Amino acid sequence: MQNRLNFTIGIIFFLGGCSVYWFGRQNSLFFILPKELSFNLPGLIKFSSPVFFHTFSMILISSPFIKKKISSLFFLSFSWIAIQIFFEIGQKYPDFFNKVFSAGIFLPLNNYFKKGTYDPMDIGMAVAGGLSGLIFLILSRSIVFYFTKVRTYVRKK
């Protein structure tokens, strides 16, 4: 694993998105607090921020397993954006997607598409999370390269 820091930050952001489900959504399967103890979060945070967190965190979690070339970083980021948008569109057209993914390992998707709620804001948050992840990777790539270069100069002296 080339960059454990990105992986660790990705896990932290993933848990941050999970915490919105755990503590803020009373109708979620993951809700663990009694209703009177739940956090009253604004709608955008409660309903759309998990998509941002998921996209951003998945980019960071999977980034250590690819080369640090700019083209690879773009491919990784846009792949995760596409996956998020695919799942959101699947919630908009559940009948079509359930016909296509009706057998084998895809069977659990049927329930996800049927019970999910389409929200165009989620698509925007997926794009925002993906672009944020891309920017983060590009900046972290530059910082790691800079510190590697500095370490080389220090060792030579």
Secondary structure, 3 states (H helix, E strand, C coil): CCCHHHHHHHHHHHHHHHHHHHHHCCCCCCCCCCHHHCCCCCHHHHHHHHHHHHHHHHHHHHHHHCCCCHHHHHHHHHHHHHHHHHHHHHHHCHHHHHHHCCCHHHHHHHHHHHHCCCCHHHHHHHHHHHHHHHHHHHHHHHHHHHHHHHHHHHHHC
